[in-house]
Amino acid sequence: MRQEKAPAHVTQAMLEVVKNQIKVGDPPETKSTFKRLQDSGIERKEAIRLIACVVANEIFNIMKHDEEFNEKRYVENLKHLPAMPWE
């Protein structure tokens, strides 16, 4: 499957979402996932990028299915990182 690269401003927005979630601790699983990834040897920038993939996936699901944010699904997807759970 061919993957399109997101425009730079969209990528930057996803990264900012992750950084803000880590900073404020909401949801707390984002910060704990970030710490877990770093503790496993993944560099900061890559850990944030991986979490941003989960954010983007959740936004995609919200838009595709016209639904609310599903925190349970989001947290479950964080647990699978660094593997992408939807692959």
C-alpha positions in Angstrom: 0.0 0.0 0.0 1.4 3.4 -1.0 1.6 5.9 1.9 1.3 9.6 1.2 3.5 11.9 3.2 1.4 14.5 5.1 2.0 18.2 4.5 4.6 19.7 6.8 2.1 21.8 8.7 -0.1 18.7 9.4 2.9 16.8 10.6 4.0 19.7 12.8 0.5 19.9 14.3 0.5 16.2 15.2 3.9 16.5 16.9 2.6 19.5 18.9 -0.4 17.5 20.0 1.9 14.8 21.4 4.3 17.3 23.0 1.3 19.0 24.7 -0.2 15.7 25.9 3.2 14.8 27.4 3.6 18.2 29.0 0.1 18.3 30.7 -0.2 14.5 31.2 -3.5 14.2 29.5 -4.1 11.5 28.7 -1.5 10.1 31.2 -0.9 7.1 28.9 0.8 9.4 26.4 3.5 10.4 28.8 3.9 6.8 30.1 4.2 5.5 26.5 6.8 8.2 25.8 8.8 7.2 28.8 8.5 3.5 27.9 9.7 4.1 24.4 12.6 6.1 25.6 13.5 3.5 28.2 13.6 0.9 25.5 16.3 2.9 23.6 14.1 4.9 21.2 15.3 8.5 20.8 13.1 11.3 21.9 12.3 12.6 18.4 11.3 9.1 17.2 9.2 8.3 20.3 7.2 11.5 19.6 6.8 10.6 16.0 5.5 7.2 16.8 3.0 8.6 19.2 2.0 11.2 16.6 1.2 8.3 14.3 -1.4 7.0 16.8 -2.8 10.6 17.1 -3.1 10.8 13.3 -4.8 7.4 13.2 -7.3 8.4 15.9 -8.1 11.7 14.0 -8.5 9.6 10.8 -11.0 7.3 12.5 -12.9 10.3 14.0 -13.2 11.9 10.5 -13.9 8.7 8.6 -16.6 7.4 10.9 -17.9 10.8 12.1 -17.4 9.8 15.7 -16.1 11.2 19.0 -12.6 10.8 20.3 -12.2 7.2 21.5 -9.8 7.3 24.4 -10.0 3.5 24.9 -8.9 2.9 21.3 -6.3 5.6 21.5 -4.7 4.1 24.7 -4.9 0.6 23.3 -3.0 1.7 20.2 -0.4 3.4 22.3 0.2 0.1 24.1 1.3 -1.5 20.8 4.0 1.0 20.0 6.6 0.8 18.6 4.7 -1.6 16.3 1.9 0.1 14.4 -1.3 -1.7 15.7 -3.2 -1.3 12.5 -0.7 -3.0 10.3 
